[in-house]
Amino acid sequence: MGQAAQHYLIFETAGGFCGIAWNDVGITRFQLPTRSAEATER
């Protein structure tokens, strides 16, 4: 069985940078706000 393609988006909010990741099945991860986009991407 192959791996599903993963996608993610980092977006800025009033509280900091959030991240969301998903694949064909649905949402796989959500990152609560951090101070920088780089920290969110990690």
Buried (B, 14 or more C-beta within 10 A) or exposed (E): EEEEEEEBEBEEEEEBBBBBBBBEEEEEEEBEBBEEBEBBEE
